[in-house]
């Protein structure tokens, strides 16, 4: 009953910036927590950042001070501002959300995922 759509990925030079967006659509859901993940080539997926409905933020250590996660509750959207990018940030980035869905017989808390967007940092 919900779908996430990402945008904002692309190719940037080292030291550059990108802003990723994740927009949720559908009916009968309330977002509890939002996440950004990434999957570099030949490496395991890692959690990059998260933000709760109350605004608490957590970050992967290697992106602290460079990346910022934020929300726009009116639009059911959230963002990842990425500054001072390095080649080590190259990965497929995914957004996900933990949401309460009320379209069935009883409310249920579910996880939804975006399709992924490529971020390439190369100079």
C-alpha positions as CSV (number, residue, x, y, z in Angstrom):
1,X,0.0,0.0,0.0
2,X,3.0,2.2,-0.2
3,X,5.8,2.8,-2.7
4,X,9.1,4.7,-2.4
5,X,10.6,6.5,-5.4
6,X,14.2,7.9,-5.3
7,X,15.8,10.6,-7.3
8,X,18.9,12.7,-7.3
9,X,21.6,10.2,-8.0
10,X,24.3,10.7,-10.6
11,X,28.0,11.3,-11.3
12,X,29.9,13.9,-9.4
13,X,33.6,14.8,-8.9
14,X,35.4,14.4,-5.6
15,X,34.5,17.2,-3.2
16,X,31.1,17.7,-4.9
17,X,27.6,17.4,-3.5
18,X,24.4,15.5,-4.3
19,X,20.9,15.6,-2.7
20,X,19.0,12.4,-2.8
21,X,15.2,12.4,-2.5
22,X,12.8,9.7,-1.5
23,X,9.1,10.2,-2.0
24,X,6.4,7.9,-0.5
25,X,3.1,7.4,-2.2
26,X,0.0,5.3,-1.4
27,X,-2.8,5.2,1.1
28,X,-3.3,4.5,4.8
29,X,0.3,4.7,6.1
30,X,2.1,6.6,8.7
31,X,5.9,6.8,8.6
32,X,7.7,5.9,11.8
33,X,11.3,5.9,10.7
34,X,13.2,6.6,7.5
35,X,16.5,5.1,6.3
36,X,19.2,5.5,3.7
37,X,21.3,2.5,2.8
38,X,24.1,1.9,0.3
39,X,25.7,-1.0,-1.4
40,X,29.1,-0.4,-2.8
41,X,30.5,-2.9,-5.4
42,X,31.9,-6.0,-4.0
43,X,31.0,-4.9,-0.4
44,X,28.2,-5.5,2.0
45,X,25.2,-3.2,2.2
46,X,25.5,-0.7,5.0
47,X,23.1,1.7,6.8
48,X,24.1,5.3,6.0
49,X,21.6,7.3,8.0
50,X,18.2,7.2,9.7
51,X,15.7,9.6,11.1
52,X,12.8,8.8,13.4
53,X,9.3,10.4,13.4
54,X,10.6,12.4,16.4
55,X,13.5,13.7,14.5
56,X,16.4,11.7,16.1
57,X,19.2,11.1,13.5
58,X,21.9,8.5,13.4
59,X,24.7,8.2,10.9
60,X,27.4,5.8,9.7
61,X,30.6,7.0,11.2
62,X,32.3,7.6,7.9
63,X,29.6,10.1,6.8
64,X,29.2,12.0,10.0
65,X,29.7,15.7,9.4
66,X,29.3,15.3,5.6
67,X,25.8,13.8,5.2
68,X,22.5,15.1,6.6
69,X,19.2,13.3,6.6
70,X,16.0,15.3,6.8
71,X,12.2,14.9,6.5
72,X,9.2,16.8,5.0
73,X,6.2,15.3,6.7
74,X,3.7,17.2,4.6
75,X,5.0,15.6,1.5
76,X,5.8,12.2,2.9
77,X,9.3,12.7,1.7
78,X,12.8,12.5,3.1
79,X,16.3,13.5,1.8
80,X,20.0,12.8,2.1
81,X,22.2,15.8,1.5
82,X,25.7,14.5,0.7
83,X,28.6,17.0,0.8
84,X,32.4,16.6,0.3
85,X,31.9,13.3,-1.6
86,X,34.7,10.9,-2.0
87,X,35.2,7.9,-4.3
88,X,34.5,5.7,-1.3
89,X,30.9,7.0,-1.4
90,X,30.3,5.4,-4.7
91,X,27.4,2.9,-4.4
92,X,23.9,2.2,-5.1
93,X,21.8,4.1,-2.6
94,X,18.5,2.8,-1.3
95,X,15.8,4.5,0.8
96,X,13.5,2.6,3.1
97,X,10.8,3.4,5.6
98,X,9.3,1.7,8.6
99,X,5.6,2.6,8.4
100,X,2.3,1.7,10.0
101,X,-0.2,0.5,7.4
102,X,-3.9,0.5,8.2
103,X,-5.5,-0.8,5.0
104,X,-6.4,-4.3,6.2
105,X,-8.2,-5.8,9.1
106,X,-5.7,-4.6,11.6
107,X,-2.8,-2.1,11.7
108,X,0.6,-3.5,10.9
109,X,4.1,-2.2,10.8
110,X,5.9,-2.8,7.6
111,X,9.2,-2.0,5.8
112,X,9.1,-0.5,2.3
113,X,12.1,-0.1,0.0
114,X,13.0,2.1,-3.0
115,X,14.5,0.8,-6.2
116,X,17.9,2.2,-5.7
117,X,19.8,5.0,-7.4
118,X,23.5,5.0,-8.5
119,X,25.9,7.5,-7.0
120,X,29.3,7.6,-8.7
121,X,32.1,9.9,-7.4
122,X,34.9,10.1,-9.9
123,X,37.3,12.8,-11.0
